[in-house]
Amino acid sequence: MKVFLANPRGFCAGVNMAIECLEECIKAFGPDIFVYHEIVHNRYVVEKFSGQGVKFVNKISEVPSGSILLYSAHGVSPEIREQARGRDLRTVDATCPLVTKVHLEAIKYAKANYNILLIGHEGHDEVIGTMGEAPESITLIETPADVDQLTFTEEDKLAYLTQTTLSVEEASQVIDRLKERYPHVESPAKEDICYATTNRQHAVKQLIEQSDLLLVLGSQNSSNSKRLMEIGSHAGRAAYLIDGKNELQPKWFDGVETVVMTAGASAPEVVVEECLKHLVDVYGATIEEITTREEHVTFPLPKELKQLQAFN
């Protein structure tokens, strides 16, 4: 068996920043720290921090007054920030800067009285946070069919934004339909789908045609990881999204000669290495890492963390 290991894969700059931020908080203040929602959408990462004593919450009311609270990489709405202030919480914003960019675009368009069409998945943490910036101005759409249901006219001021972790191809289909129906619709100066999402999808598209099977390391609630798996399925290949080697099924490898392996932007490299070792040990696999694009993006730790450390 031959395994083509996609590069880039795994942690993006936003995930690296969020995880490092939580690690630094633990070093400075101990593990009695709260995080609003999962710090990133990955079971391995969340279980590791939970094991150290970090508490992940879905309601601000679950956080004792005066505690330290981190906002996850997916961002939060102004309402959540207000609730945190009401409980006198010491907050650290680990929102990915690329998500913050979308929030700022939403605020800008709303102030200019635009109707904002947000392309994304209902219920996703990032979408909830973005919509919370201007709930009266934002309409969520997911498919070209949703565009056909819109009732805006050419007299209405329209702009679109996108969730950062969408499939590039699927988002393009929605955008194309939007522009077809509303030629005057405006868009951000730079696309919202993040560089890491785009690069990981590009790598899989480059490798999938020469493979029998696609393995994506990532959790089921990770949007960008699901999009990677869908690329394999759309190409007619067997494709699986797994958290780690314990989920590998022997029947998947019957008659399989070539495998593409990648990892979503919130999946740590350790789970990739464990799966590779399993394939080598059990199937005698050989590994070839193939780099399709270079990544050199980094994000600084949030200023609130440094301020808290200074007063500790």
PABARO-290078 format. One record per atom (N, C-alpha, C, O): y, z, x; residue in one letter. Coordinates in steps of 0.1 Angstrom, whole numbers, padded with zeros to 4 digits, always signed. Each point is the difference from the previous one (the first is absolute). Layout:
! PABARO-290078
YZXA;...
***
This chain:
! PABARO-290078
-0012+0000+0008M;+0012+0000-0008M;+0012+0000+0009M;+0001+0007+0010M;+0009-0015-0014K;+0013-0001+0007K;+0011+0006-0009K;+0001-0003-0012K;+0007+0013+0017V;+0011+0006-0007V;+0013-0005+0006V;+0003+0002+0012V;+0005-0008-0021F;+0014-0004+0004F;+0009+0011-0004F;+0001+0003-0012F;+0005+0004+0021L;+0008+0012-0002L;+0015-0005-0001L;+0005-0004+0010L;+0001+0005-0022A;+0013-0006-0002A;+0011+0009+0007A;-0001+0013-0001A;+0010-0019+0007N;+0012+0007+0006N;+0012-0009-0003N;+0000-0012+0004N;+0010+0018-0010P;+0003+0014-0003P;-0009+0005-0012P;-0004-0008-0009P;+0002+0021+0009R;-0007+0007-0010R;+0005+0015+0000R;+0007+0004+0009R;-0011+0003-0019G;+0003+0015+0000G;+0014+0003-0001G;+0009-0007-0005G;-0006+0019+0010F;+0013+0007-0001F;+0012-0010+0002F;+0000-0007+0011F;+0010+0007-0020C;+0012-0006+0002C;+0011+0010+0005C;-0003+0012+0001C;+0015-0017+0002A;+0010+0009+0005A;+0004+0011-0010A;+0002+0011+0004A;-0002-0015-0016G;+0004+0010-0011G;-0010+0011-0001G;+0003+0012-0001G;-0016-0015+0001V;-0011+0009+0000V;+0000+0009+0012V;-0001+0012-0001V;+0002-0018+0013N;+0001+0008+0012N;+0011+0010+0000N;-0002+0011+0003N;+0014-0015-0008M;+0011+0009-0001M;-0003+0012-0010M;+0003+0011+0004M;-0008-0015-0015A;-0003+0011-0010A;-0010+0010+0005A;+0002+0012-0002A;-0013-0017+0008I;-0010+0009+0005I;+0005+0009+0012I;-0002+0011+0000I;+0010-0018+0009E;+0006+0008+0011E;+0010+0010-0005E;+0001+0011+0005E;+0006-0014-0016C;+0009+0009-0006C;-0007+0013-0005C;+0005+0011+0002C;-0016-0013-0009L;-0008+0011-0005L;-0006+0008+0011L;+0000+0012+0000L;-0005-0019+0011E;-0005+0007+0011E;+0010+0009+0007E;-0002+0011+0004E;+0014-0016-0003E;+0011+0007+0007E;+0004+0012-0009E;+0004+0011+0005E;-0004-0012-0018C;+0003+0011-0009C;-0010+0011+0002C;+0003+0012+0000C;-0016-0016+0001I;-0010+0010+0002I;+0002+0008+0013I;-0002+0012+0000I;+0005-0020+0010K;+0002+0007+0013K;+0012+0009+0000K;-0001+0011+0005K;+0011-0014-0013A;+0012+0008+0000A;+0000+0012-0010A;+0005+0010+0003A;-0012-0012-0014F;+0001+0010-0011F;-0014+0005-0004F;-0001+0008-0009F;-0010-0013+0015G;-0013+0003-0005G;-0004-0008-0011G;+0007-0009-0005G;-0020+0010+0000P;-0005-0009-0010P;+0004+0003-0015P;-0004-0008-0009P;+0011+0019+0007D;+0004+0003-0014D;+0012-0009-0004D;+0011+0004-0002D;-0015-0017+0001I;+0010-0010-0003I;-0005-0008-0013I;-0012-0001-0002I;+0021-0004-0005F;-0003-0008-0012F;+0004-0014+0001F;+0010-0004+0007F;-0018-0005-0013V;+0003-0015+0001V;+0000-0005-0015V;-0010+0003-0007V;+0020-0010+0003Y;+0001-0005-0013Y;-0009-0013+0000Y;+0004-0010+0006Y;-0015+0010-0014H;-0010-0010+0000H;-0007-0001+0014H;+0003+0008+0009H;-0012-0017-0007E;-0006-0002+0012E;+0009-0005+0011E;+0008-0009-0003E;-0008+0014+0015I;+0009-0004+0010I;-0001-0015+0003I;+0010-0007+0001I;-0022+0002-0001V;-0004-0015-0001V;-0012-0001-0008V;-0007+0010-0002V;+0004-0022-0003H;-0011-0002-0009H;-0013-0002+0008H;-0005-0011+0001H;+0000+0022+0005N;-0013-0001+0007N;-0007+0013-0001N;+0006+0011+0004N;-0018-0011-0008R;-0008+0012-0002R;-0002+0008+0013R;+0001+0012+0000R;-0005-0019+0010Y;-0003+0006+0013Y;+0013+0008+0005Y;-0002+0012+0004Y;+0013-0018-0005V;+0013+0006+0005V;+0003+0013-0009V;+0003+0010+0005V;-0004-0012-0018V;+0003+0011-0009V;-0009+0012+0002V;+0004+0011+0000V;-0017-0014+0001E;-0010+0010+0002E;+0002+0007+0013E;-0002+0013+0001E;+0006-0020+0009K;+0002+0006+0013K;+0012+0011-0001K;-0002+0011+0005K;+0013-0015-0011F;+0011+0009-0001F;-0003+0011-0010F;+0004+0012+0002F;-0011-0015-0013S;-0004+0011-0009S;-0008+0010+0007S;+0001+0012-0003S;-0010-0016+0012G;-0008+0009+0007G;+0007+0009+0010G;-0004+0011+0003G;+0017-0015+0000Q;+0008+0008+0009Q;+0009+0010-0009Q;+0006+0008+0006Q;-0006-0010-0019G;+0007+0009-0009G;+0012-0006-0007G;+0006+0006-0008G;-0003-0019+0011V;+0011-0007-0007V;-0004-0002-0015V;-0012-0003-0003V;+0021+0005-0006K;-0002-0002-0014K;+0007-0012-0006K;+0012-0002+0002K;-0020-0007-0008F;+0006-0012-0006F;+0002+0003-0015F;-0010+0004-0007F;+0022-0007+0002V;+0003+0004-0014V;+0005-0013-0008V;+0005-0009+0006V;-0007+0010-0019N;+0005-0011-0008N;+0012+0004-0009N;+0006-0008-0007N;-0003+0021+0008K;+0012+0005-0008K;+0008+0009+0010K;-0005+0008+0007K;+0018-0010-0008I;+0009+0009+0008I;-0002+0014-0004I;+0002+0010+0008I;-0005-0007-0021S;-0001+0013-0005S;-0012+0008+0007S;-0001+0012-0001S;-0008-0020+0007E;-0011+0007+0007E;+0004+0005+0014E;-0008+0007+0006E;+0020-0010-0002V;+0005+0005+0014V;+0008+0012-0002V;+0010+0000-0007V;-0014+0011+0014P;+0008+0013+0000P;+0014-0002+0005P;+0003-0008+0009P;+0007+0015-0016S;+0014-0001+0004S;+0001+0003+0015S;-0006+0009+0006S;+0015-0017+0001G;+0003+0002+0014G;-0010-0006+0010G;+0002+0001+0012G;-0013-0007-0017S;-0010-0006+0008S;+0005-0013+0007S;+0010-0006-0004S;-0018+0002+0014I;+0002-0013+0006I;-0008-0011-0007I;-0012+0002-0003I;+0019-0013-0001L;-0006-0010-0008L;+0002-0014+0007L;+0012-0003+0003L;-0022-0005-0001L;+0001-0013+0006L;-0001-0010-0012L;-0009+0001-0008L;+0018-0011+0008Y;-0002-0012-0009Y;-0009-0010+0007Y;+0002-0002+0012Y;-0012-0003-0019S;-0009-0009+0006S;+0006-0013+0004S;+0012-0003-0003S;-0020-0005+0010A;+0005-0013+0006A;+0004-0010-0012A;+0007-0010+0003A;-0012+0013-0015H;+0003-0010-0011H;+0013+0002-0007H;+0004-0008-0008H;+0003+0019+0012G;+0013+0002-0006G;+0000+0008-0013G;-0011+0000-0007G;+0022+0005+0003V;+0001+0008-0013V;+0013-0004-0007V;+0009-0006+0006V;-0008+0009-0019S;+0011-0003-0008S;+0011+0011+0002S;-0003+0011+0005S;+0016-0014-0009P;+0010+0010+0000P;-0003+0012-0008P;+0004+0011+0003P;-0011-0013-0014E;-0004+0012-0008E;-0008+0010+0007E;+0002+0012-0001E;-0012-0017+0010I;-0008+0009+0008I;+0008+0007+0010I;-0002+0012+0002I;+0012-0019+0004R;+0008+0007+0010R;+0009+0011-0007R;+0002+0010+0006R;+0002-0013-0018E;+0008+0010-0007E;-0008+0012-0004E;+0004+0012+0001E;-0017-0014-0005Q;-0009+0011-0003Q;-0002+0009+0013Q;-0001+0012-0001Q;+0000-0019+0012A;-0002+0008+0013A;+0012+0008+0003A;-0002+0012+0005A;+0014-0017-0007R;+0012+0007+0003R;+0001+0012-0010R;+0004+0011+0004R;-0009-0013-0016G;+0000+0011-0010G;-0009+0012+0004G;+0002+0011-0005G;-0012-0014+0013R;-0009+0011+0005R;+0003+0004+0014R;-0008+0008+0006R;+0019-0012-0001D;+0005+0004+0013D;-0010-0003+0011D;-0003+0008+0009D;-0003-0020-0010L;-0011-0004+0010L;+0007-0007+0012L;+0010-0006-0001L;-0016+0009+0012R;+0004-0007+0013R;-0008-0013+0001R;-0012+0001+0003R;+0018-0012-0005T;-0007-0012-0001T;+0002-0009+0012T;+0010+0000+0007T;-0021-0007-0004V;+0000-0010+0011V;-0004-0013-0006V;-0011-0001-0006V;+0019-0010+0008D;-0003-0013-0007D;-0008-0009+0010D;+0006-0005+0009D;-0019+0004-0012A;-0008-0009+0008A;-0002-0013-0006A;-0010-0007+0003A;+0019+0003-0012T;-0001-0014-0006T;+0001-0010+0011T;+0008+0000+0009T;-0017-0010-0011C;+0001-0012+0009C;+0014-0007-0001C;+0004-0002-0011C;+0003-0001+0022P;+0013-0006-0001P;+0000-0013-0007P;+0010-0004-0006P;-0022-0003+0005L;+0000-0013-0007L;-0001+0003-0015L;+0005-0009-0008L;-0010+0020+0004V;+0001+0004-0014V;+0014+0004-0004V;+0005-0003-0010V;+0001+0011+0019T;+0014+0004-0002T;+0009-0012-0001T;+0009+0000-0008T;-0012-0011+0015K;+0008-0012-0001K;-0001-0006-0015K;+0010-0004-0005K;-0022+0005-0001V;-0001-0005-0014V;+0008+0009-0009V;+0006-0005-0009V;-0007+0018+0011H;+0008+0010-0008H;+0015-0003+0001H;+0007-0001-0011H;-0002-0002+0023L;+0014-0003+0001L;+0004-0013-0006L;+0011-0001-0006L;-0020-0009+0006E;+0002-0012-0007E;+0001+0002-0015E;+0009-0006-0007E;-0018+0014+0002A;+0000+0003-0015A;+0014+0007-0004A;+0005-0004-0010A;-0001+0013+0018I;+0013+0007-0003I;+0011-0010+0001I;+0009+0000-0009I;-0009-0009+0019K;+0011-0010+0001K;+0001-0009-0012K;+0010-0002-0006K;-0022-0003+0002Y;+0000-0009-0011Y;+0003+0007-0013Y;+0007-0006-0009Y;-0011+0018+0007A;+0003+0007-0012A;+0015+0003-0002A;+0005-0001-0010A;+0001+0005+0021K;+0015+0002+0000K;+0007-0013-0003K;+0011+0001-0006K;-0016-0012+0009A;+0006-0013-0003A;-0004-0005-0013A;+0003-0012-0004A;-0010+0020-0004N;-0004-0003-0014N;-0010-0012-0001N;+0001-0008-0009N;-0010+0008+0019Y;-0011-0010-0001Y;-0011+0006-0008Y;-0002+0012+0000Y;-0006-0020-0006N;-0013+0003-0005N;-0010-0002+0011N;-0002-0012+0005N;-0005+0022+0000I;-0009-0001+0011I;-0014-0002-0004I;-0005+0008-0009I;-0002-0018+0014L;-0014-0003-0003L;-0008+0005+0012L;+0001-0006+0011L;-0008+0017-0012L;-0008+0005+0011L;-0014-0005-0001L;-0007+0003-0010L;+0003-0010+0020I;-0014-0005+0000I;-0009+0010+0007I;+0002+0003+0012I;-0011+0003-0019G;-0009+0010+0005G;-0010+0005-0009G;-0002-0006-0011G;-0006+0016+0015H;-0011+0005-0008H;+0004+0013-0007H;+0004+0010+0006H;-0005-0010-0019E;+0003+0012-0009E;-0008+0012+0005E;-0012-0001+0002E;+0020+0012-0001G;-0007+0013+0004G;-0001+0002+0015G;-0003+0012+0004G;+0006-0022+0004H;+0000+0003+0014H;+0011+0009+0004H;+0012-0002-0005H;-0014+0011+0015D;+0010+0009+0004D;+0013-0006+0004D;+0011+0004-0003D;-0012-0015+0010E;+0012-0007+0005E;+0008-0006-0011E;+0012+0001-0001E;-0019-0007-0009V;+0007-0006-0012V;+0007+0011-0008V;+0011-0002-0004V;-0018+0013+0002I;+0006+0011-0008I;+0013+0005+0007I;+0010+0002-0007I;-0010-0001+0020G;+0012+0004+0008G;+0011-0010-0001G;+0012+0004-0003G;-0015-0016+0004T;+0010-0011+0000T;+0006-0001-0014T;+0012-0001-0002T;-0020+0001-0009M;+0005-0001-0013M;+0009+0012-0004M;+0009-0001-0008M;-0012+0013+0015G;+0008+0012-0003G;+0014-0001+0005G;+0009+0008-0004G;-0006-0018+0013E;+0014-0001+0005E;+0009-0006-0011E;+0012+0003+0000E;-0017-0011-0009A;+0008-0006-0010A;-0009-0004-0012A;-0001-0012-0003A;-0004+0022-0004P;-0010-0003-0010P;+0005-0008-0012P;-0007-0008-0006P;+0020+0009+0003E;+0006-0008-0011E;+0001-0015+0004E;+0002-0008-0009E;-0002+0005+0022S;+0003-0013+0005S;-0013-0008+0004S;+0001-0012+0002S;-0012+0019+0000I;-0012-0006+0006I;-0011-0003-0011I;-0003+0008-0008I;-0002-0020+0009T;-0012-0004-0008T;-0011-0004+0010T;+0002-0007+0009T;-0014+0013-0011L;-0011-0002+0009L;-0008-0012-0005L;-0003-0001-0012L;+0000-0008+0021I;-0009-0011-0003I;-0011-0001+0011I;+0003+0003+0011I;-0014-0009-0015E;-0011+0000+0009E;-0006-0014+0002E;-0006-0003+0010E;+0007-0006-0020T;-0007-0013+0000T;+0010-0010-0005T;+0010+0003-0006T;-0013-0016+0008P;+0008-0011-0006P;+0001+0001-0015P;+0010-0004-0006P;-0021+0009+0000A;+0000+0001-0015A;+0010+0011-0004A;+0006-0002-0011A;-0004+0012+0019D;+0011+0010-0003D;+0014-0007+0000D;+0008+0004-0008D;-0007-0013+0017V;+0013-0007+0000V;+0003-0008-0013V;+0011+0000-0005V;-0022-0006+0000D;+0001-0008-0012D;+0004+0009-0012D;+0005-0005-0011D;-0007+0018+0012Q;+0003+0009-0011Q;+0014+0006+0000Q;+0005+0006-0009Q;+0002-0009+0020L;+0014+0005+0001L;+0009-0007-0010L;-0001-0011-0003L;+0011+0019-0001T;+0010-0005-0010T;+0014-0002+0005T;+0009-0002-0008T;-0007+0002+0021F;+0013-0002+0006F;+0004-0014-0002F;-0009-0009-0002F;+0022+0006+0003T;+0005-0014-0001T;+0007-0003+0012T;+0002+0008+0010T;+0003-0021-0009E;+0007-0004+0012E;+0014+0007+0001E;+0006-0002+0010E;-0002+0009-0020E;+0013+0007+0000E;-0002+0014+0007E;+0010+0006+0004E;-0022-0002-0003D;-0003+0014+0005D;+0000-0001+0016D;-0005-0009+0006D;+0010+0019+0000K;+0000+0001+0014K;-0014+0006+0004K;-0004+0011-0004K;-0003-0019+0012L;-0014+0004+0003L;-0002+0000+0016L;+0005-0008+0007L;-0013+0018-0003A;-0004+0000+0014A;-0015+0006+0000A;-0004+0008-0008A;-0003-0012+0018Y;-0014+0005+0001Y;-0002+0008+0014Y;+0006-0003+0010Y;-0015+0013-0011L;-0004+0007+0012L;-0015+0001-0001L;-0006-0003-0010L;-0001+0007+0021T;-0014+0001+0000T;-0005+0013+0007T;+0007+0005+0009T;-0018-0001-0014Q;-0007+0011+0007Q;-0004-0005+0013Q;-0003-0012+0002Q;+0004+0021+0008T;-0002-0004+0014T;-0014-0004+0004T;-0003-0007+0010T;-0007+0011-0018T;-0014-0002+0004T;-0008-0010-0008T;-0012+0001-0002T;+0019-0010-0004L;-0006-0010-0009L;-0007-0011+0008L;+0003-0002+0012L;-0012-0005-0018S;-0005-0013+0005S;+0011-0010+0001S;+0007-0002-0010S;-0005-0004+0022V;+0010-0010+0002V;-0001-0011-0010V;+0009-0005-0006V;-0022+0000+0005E;-0003-0011-0009E;+0003+0003-0014E;+0006-0008-0007E;-0011+0019+0002E;+0002+0003-0014E;+0015+0003-0003E;+0005-0004-0011E;+0002+0011+0020A;+0014+0002-0002A;+0008-0014-0001A;+0009-0001-0008A;-0013-0008+0016S;+0006-0013+0001S;-0002-0007-0014S;+0009-0007-0004S;-0020+0008-0002Q;-0003-0006-0013Q;+0010+0005-0010Q;+0005-0007-0009Q;-0003+0021+0009V;+0009+0006-0010V;+0014-0005+0003V;+0008-0003-0009V;-0004+0003+0022I;+0014-0004+0004I;+0002-0014-0004I;+0011-0004-0005I;-0020-0005+0008D;+0001-0014-0004D;+0002-0002-0015D;+0009-0008-0004D;-0016+0016-0004R;+0001-0001-0014R;+0014+0005-0005R;+0006-0006-0009R;-0002+0017+0016L;+0014+0005-0003L;+0011-0010+0003L;+0008-0002-0009L;-0009-0004+0020K;+0010-0010+0004K;+0000-0012-0009K;+0010-0007-0003K;-0022+0003-0002E;-0002-0011-0009E;+0007+0003-0013E;+0007-0009-0006E;-0010+0021+0001R;+0006+0003-0013R;+0014+0005+0001R;+0008-0003-0010R;-0004+0009+0020Y;+0014+0005+0002Y;+0005-0004+0014Y;+0000+0007+0009Y;+0005-0020-0008P;+0004-0005+0013P;+0011+0008+0006P;+0002+0000+0012P;+0005+0008-0020H;+0012+0007+0005H;-0004+0014+0005H;+0008+0008+0005H;-0021-0004-0005V;-0004+0013+0004V;+0002+0002+0015V;-0002-0009+0008V;+0008+0021-0004E;+0003+0002+0013E;-0011+0009+0007E;-0008+0006-0007E;+0008-0007+0020S;-0010+0007+0008S;+0006+0007+0012S;+0011-0004+0004S;-0018+0014+0001P;+0006+0006+0012P;+0001-0009+0012P;-0008-0010+0001P;+0017+0013+0008A;+0002-0009+0012A;-0013-0002+0008A;-0003-0010+0006A;-0005+0021-0005K;-0013+0000+0007K;-0011+0005-0010K;+0002+0009-0007K;-0013-0016+0007E;-0011+0003-0009E;-0004+0015+0001E;+0001+0006+0011E;-0006-0001-0022D;-0003+0015+0000D;-0015+0003+0005D;-0002+0011+0005D;-0007-0021-0007I;-0014+0003+0005I;+0001+0002+0015I;+0005-0008+0008I;-0011+0019-0004C;+0002+0005+0014C;-0007-0009+0010C;-0010-0006-0003C;+0015+0007+0015Y;-0006-0008+0011Y;-0015+0003+0002Y;-0008-0009+0003Y;+0004+0022-0004A;-0014+0004+0003A;-0009-0006-0011A;-0011-0004+0003A;+0015+0005-0016T;-0008-0005-0011T;-0002-0015+0003T;-0011-0005-0001T;+0022-0002+0004T;-0001-0015+0002T;-0009-0003+0012T;-0008-0009-0001T;+0010+0016+0012N;-0008-0002+0012N;-0015+0002-0002N;-0008-0008+0005N;+0004+0019-0012R;-0014+0003-0002R;-0006-0011-0009R;-0012-0003+0001R;+0019-0001-0011Q;-0005-0011-0009Q;-0001-0013+0007Q;-0010-0007-0001Q;+0019+0004+0010H;-0001-0012+0008H;-0012+0000+0009H;-0007-0010+0001H;+0004+0021+0005A;-0012+0001+0009A;-0013-0002-0008A;-0008-0008+0005A;+0007+0014-0016V;-0012-0002-0008V;-0001-0015-0005V;-0011-0005+0001V;+0022-0001-0005K;-0001-0014-0004K;-0004-0009+0012K;-0007-0010-0003K;+0011+0013+0015Q;-0003-0008+0011Q;-0015+0001+0004Q;-0006-0009+0005Q;+0000+0021-0008L;-0014+0003+0004L;-0011-0002-0011L;-0011-0002+0003L;+0016+0002-0015I;-0010+0001-0011I;-0009-0012-0001I;-0011+0001-0004I;+0017-0013+0007E;-0008-0012-0002E;-0012-0001+0010E;-0010-0007-0003E;+0010+0014+0014Q;-0011+0000+0009Q;-0009+0012-0001Q;-0008+0003+0009Q;+0008+0004-0021S;-0008+0012-0002S;-0008-0001-0013S;+0002-0008-0008S;-0012+0017+0008D;-0009+0002-0012D;+0004+0012-0008D;-0002+0001-0012D;+0009+0008+0018L;+0003+0013-0006L;+0013+0006+0005L;+0003-0002+0012L;+0005+0008-0021L;+0012+0007+0004L;-0001+0015-0003L;-0004+0004-0011L;+0006+0004+0021L;+0001+0015-0001L;+0014+0004+0002L;+0006-0002+0011L;+0000+0009-0021V;+0013+0005+0001V;+0000+0016+0000V;-0005+0005-0009V;+0010+0001+0020L;+0000+0015+0000L;+0013+0004-0007L;+0011-0004+0004L;-0012+0012-0014G;+0011+0005-0007G;-0005+0007-0013G;-0011-0002-0004G;+0020+0009-0003S;-0003+0007-0012S;+0003-0009-0012S;+0008-0009+0000S;-0015+0013-0011Q;+0001-0008-0013Q;+0014+0001-0006Q;+0004-0009-0007Q;+0004+0019+0010N;+0014+0001-0005N;+0010-0006+0009N;+0012+0001-0002N;-0017-0008+0013S;+0009-0007+0009S;+0003-0014-0004S;-0010-0008+0001S;+0022+0005-0005S;+0003-0013-0006S;-0002-0011+0011S;-0006-0010-0003S;+0011+0012+0015N;-0001-0010+0010N;-0014-0003+0004N;-0004-0011+0004N;-0005+0022-0004S;-0014-0002+0004S;-0007-0008-0011S;-0009-0008+0003S;+0012+0011-0016K;-0006-0008-0010K;+0003-0015+0001K;-0008-0009-0003K;+0021+0006+0006R;+0004-0014+0002R;-0008-0007+0011R;-0003-0011-0002R;+0000+0018+0013L;-0008-0005+0010L;-0014-0004-0005L;-0006-0011+0003L;+0000+0020-0011M;-0014-0002-0005M;+0001-0013-0009M;-0010-0008+0000M;+0020+0007-0008E;+0001-0011-0009E;+0001-0014+0007E;-0004-0010-0006E;+0009+0010+0018I;+0001-0012+0007I;-0014-0005+0003I;-0003-0012-0002I;-0006+0021+0006G;-0014-0004+0002G;-0007-0005-0013G;-0007-0010+0000G;+0009+0018-0011S;-0006-0004-0013S;+0005-0014-0005S;-0008-0008-0004S;+0021+0006+0006H;+0006-0013-0004H;-0005-0012+0008H;-0001-0011-0004H;-0004+0014+0016A;-0005-0010+0009A;-0015-0002-0002A;-0007-0008+0007A;+0001+0016-0017G;-0014-0002-0003G;-0009+0008+0009G;-0012-0003+0000G;+0017+0013+0007R;-0008+0008+0009R;-0002+0014-0006R;+0008+0005-0008R;-0020+0001+0011A;-0002+0014-0004A;+0011+0008+0008A;+0002-0002+0012A;+0004+0011-0020A;+0011+0008+0006A;-0001+0014-0005A;-0002+0002-0012A;+0003+0008+0021Y;-0001+0014-0004Y;+0011+0008+0006Y;+0004-0002+0011Y;+0002+0011-0019L;+0010+0010+0004L;-0007+0014+0001L;-0005+0005-0010L;+0005+0000+0022I;-0007+0013+0002I;+0008+0010+0008I;+0009-0004+0007I;-0012+0017-0009D;+0007+0010+0008D;-0006+0002+0013D;+0007+0005+0009D;-0020-0008-0007G;-0006+0003+0013G;-0014-0005+0000G;-0005-0006-0009G;-0002+0009+0020K;-0014-0005+0003K;-0010+0005-0010K;-0010-0007-0002K;+0012+0018-0004N;-0009+0006-0010N;-0002-0009-0012N;-0009+0002-0008N;+0019-0010+0005E;+0000-0009-0012E;-0007-0013+0003E;-0002-0008-0009E;-0001+0005+0022L;-0006-0013+0003L;-0014-0001-0006L;-0008+0010+0000L;+0004-0021-0007Q;-0013-0002-0006Q;-0008-0010+0007Q;+0005-0011+0002Q;-0017+0014+0002P;-0009-0009+0007P;-0001-0014-0007P;+0000-0010+0007P;+0000+0010-0020K;-0002-0013-0007K;+0012-0010+0002K;-0002-0012-0002K;+0013+0018+0005W;+0012-0009+0003W;-0003-0009+0011W;+0006-0011+0001W;-0014+0015+0009F;-0002-0008+0012F;-0012-0009+0000F;-0003-0006+0011F;-0004+0005-0022D;-0012-0009-0001D;+0005-0015+0002D;+0008-0005-0007D;-0013-0001+0018G;+0004-0014+0002G;+0014-0002+0006G;+0004-0011+0001G;+0003+0022+0002V;+0013-0001+0005V;+0000-0002+0015V;-0006+0008+0007V;+0013-0018-0002E;+0001-0003+0014E;+0014+0003+0006E;+0001+0004+0011E;+0009-0005-0020T;+0014+0002+0005T;+0008+0009-0010T;-0001-0002-0012T;+0008+0012+0018V;+0007+0010-0008V;+0014+0000+0005V;+0003+0000+0012V;+0007+0001-0022V;+0014+0003+0004V;+0002+0014-0004V;-0002+0004-0011V;+0008+0004+0020M;+0004+0014-0002M;+0015+0002+0002M;+0005-0005+0010M;+0001+0011-0019T;+0014+0003+0001T;+0002+0014-0006T;-0009+0006-0005T;+0022-0001+0005A;+0003+0013-0005A;+0014-0001-0007A;+0009-0006+0006A;-0008+0012-0017G;+0013+0000-0007G;+0010+0008+0008G;-0003+0007+0010G;+0016-0008-0014A;+0011+0006+0008A;+0000+0015+0000A;+0008+0006+0008A;-0016+0001-0016S;-0001+0014+0000S;-0013+0006+0005S;-0003+0012-0001S;-0006-0021+0006A;-0013+0004+0005A;+0000+0002+0015A;+0004-0008+0007A;-0009+0020-0003P;+0001+0003+0015P;-0011-0007+0007P;-0010-0004-0005P;+0013+0001+0018E;-0009-0007+0009E;-0014+0007+0001E;-0010-0007+0003E;+0010+0020-0004V;-0013+0007+0002V;-0011-0005-0010V;-0011-0001+0003V;+0015-0002-0015V;-0010-0005-0010V;-0005-0014+0003V;-0011-0003-0003V;+0020-0005+0009V;-0004-0013+0005V;-0010+0001+0011V;-0011-0006+0000V;+0014+0015+0010E;-0009+0002+0011E;-0014+0005-0004E;-0010-0004+0005E;+0010+0013-0015E;-0013+0005-0005E;-0008-0011-0007E;-0013+0000+0002E;+0019-0008-0010C;-0007-0012-0006C;-0005-0010+0010C;-0011-0005-0001C;+0019+0003+0011L;-0004-0010+0011L;-0012+0006+0007L;-0010-0008+0003L;+0010+0021+0000K;-0011+0006+0007K;-0013-0001-0008K;-0011-0003+0005K;+0012+0005-0018H;-0011-0001-0009H;-0006-0014+0000H;-0012-0002+0001H;+0021-0008-0001L;-0005-0014-0001L;-0007-0004+0014L;-0009-0008+0000L;+0014+0013+0011V;-0006-0002+0013V;-0013+0007+0001V;-0010-0006+0004V;+0009+0018-0008D;-0012+0008+0001D;-0011-0005-0009D;-0012-0001+0004D;+0015-0003-0017V;-0010-0003-0010V;-0003-0015+0001V;-0012-0004-0002V;+0022-0005+0004Y;-0002-0014-0001Y;+0001-0007+0013Y;-0001-0013+0001Y;+0004+0020+0010G;+0002-0006+0013G;+0012-0009+0000G;+0000-0010+0007G;+0010+0013-0014A;+0012-0009-0002A;+0008-0001+0013A;+0000+0009+0008A;+0006-0020-0006T;+0009-0002+0011T;+0014-0001-0006T;+0002-0006-0011T;+0008+0011+0018I;+0013+0001-0006I;+0010-0009+0008I;+0000+0000+0012I;+0008-0008-0019E;+0010-0008+0005E;+0013+0003-0007E;+0002-0003-0012E;+0008+0009+0019E;+0013+0003-0006E;+0009-0013+0001E;+0001-0006+0011E;+0004+0002-0022I;+0009-0012-0001I;+0014+0004-0004I;+0002+0005-0011I;+0008-0008+0019T;+0014+0004-0003T;+0007-0013-0005T;+0000-0010+0006T;+0005+0011-0018T;+0007-0011-0006T;+0015+0001+0000T;+0007-0010+0000T;-0002+0023+0001R;+0015+0002+0002R;+0002+0013+0007R;-0009+0009+0000R;+0020-0008+0007E;+0003+0012+0008E;+0009+0009-0009E;+0009-0005-0008E;-0010+0018+0009E;+0009+0009-0007E;+0005+0010+0010E;-0007+0006+0008E;+0021-0003-0009H;+0006+0009+0009H;+0011+0008-0007H;+0009+0005+0006H;-0012-0003-0019V;+0010+0008-0009V;-0003+0015+0001V;-0011+0004+0000V;+0022+0003+0002T;-0001+0015-0001T;+0012+0005-0008T;+0010-0006-0001T;-0012+0018-0006F;+0010+0006-0007F;+0002+0014+0005F;-0009+0007+0003F;+0022-0002-0002P;+0003+0014+0005P;-0004+0010-0011P;-0001-0003-0012P;-0001+0015+0017L;-0003+0011-0010L;+0013+0003-0008L;+0011-0002+0005L;-0013+0007-0017P;+0012+0002-0008P;+0009+0011+0005P;-0005+0010+0006P;+0018-0012-0008K;+0009+0010+0006K;-0001+0014-0006K;+0003+0010+0007K;-0008-0009-0019E;-0002+0013-0007E;-0010+0009+0008E;+0002+0012+0001E;-0012-0019+0005L;-0010+0007+0008L;+0007+0007+0012L;-0003+0011+0003L;+0011-0019+0004K;+0006+0006+0012K;+0010+0011-0004K;+0001+0010+0008K;+0005-0011-0019Q;+0010+0010-0005Q;-0008+0013-0003Q;+0004+0011+0004Q;-0016-0012-0011L;-0008+0011-0003L;-0005+0007+0013L;+0000+0012+0001L;-0005-0020+0008Q;-0005+0005+0013Q;+0011+0008+0007Q;-0003+0010+0007Q;+0015-0015-0007A;+0011+0006+0007A;+0003+0014-0006A;+0005+0009+0008A;-0007-0007-0021F;+0003+0013-0006F;-0012+0009-0001F;+0001+0011-0005F;-0012-0016+0010N;-0013+0008-0001N;+0000+0012+0010N;-0009+0007+0001N;
***
